[in-house]
Amino acid sequence: MIKDIYDEWCAARCCSKDSPSAIKAAQELISMFEHGVRSKDDLRIMIGTIGAHLLKH
């Protein structure tokens, strides 16, 4: 599930999966999952809201 969302995030941003922003997105997704976010939709929303911020770094 996390990989699917990560792949979607990278594709939507035309972002290489080994770029710093993609790695940070993966870390954020894993952290959210570890903290109890289990819904695919919730994870998509949460990573989407921080997605623009991640691309700036």
C-alpha positions in Angstrom: 0.0 0.0 0.0 2.7 2.5 0.9 4.7 1.6 -2.2 1.6 2.3 -4.4 1.1 5.7 -2.8 4.8 6.5 -3.1 4.8 5.5 -6.8 1.8 7.7 -7.4 3.5 10.6 -5.5 6.6 10.3 -7.7 4.7 10.0 -10.9 2.5 13.0 -10.2 5.5 15.1 -9.6 7.7 13.6 -12.4 10.1 13.0 -9.6 12.9 10.4 -9.6 12.4 7.8 -6.9 16.0 8.3 -5.7 15.7 12.1 -5.4 15.9 13.7 -2.0 12.3 14.8 -2.1 11.1 11.3 -3.0 13.2 9.8 -0.3 11.7 12.3 2.2 8.2 11.4 1.0 8.9 7.7 1.5 10.1 8.4 5.0 7.0 10.5 5.7 4.7 7.8 4.4 6.4 5.2 6.6 6.2 7.5 9.6 2.5 8.1 9.1 1.8 4.4 8.8 3.8 3.7 11.9 1.7 6.3 13.8 -1.5 4.5 12.9 -2.6 6.0 9.6 -3.9 2.9 7.8 -6.3 4.3 5.2 -4.9 4.5 1.7 -7.0 7.6 1.1 -5.8 9.3 4.3 -2.2 8.6 3.4 -2.7 10.0 -0.1 -4.3 13.2 1.4 -1.6 13.6 4.0 1.4 13.1 1.6 -0.4 15.3 -0.9 -0.6 18.2 1.6 3.1 18.1 2.3 4.1 17.1 -1.2 4.7 20.7 -2.4 6.8 21.4 0.7 9.0 18.3 0.1 9.7 19.3 -3.5 11.2 22.6 -2.3 14.0 20.8 -0.4 
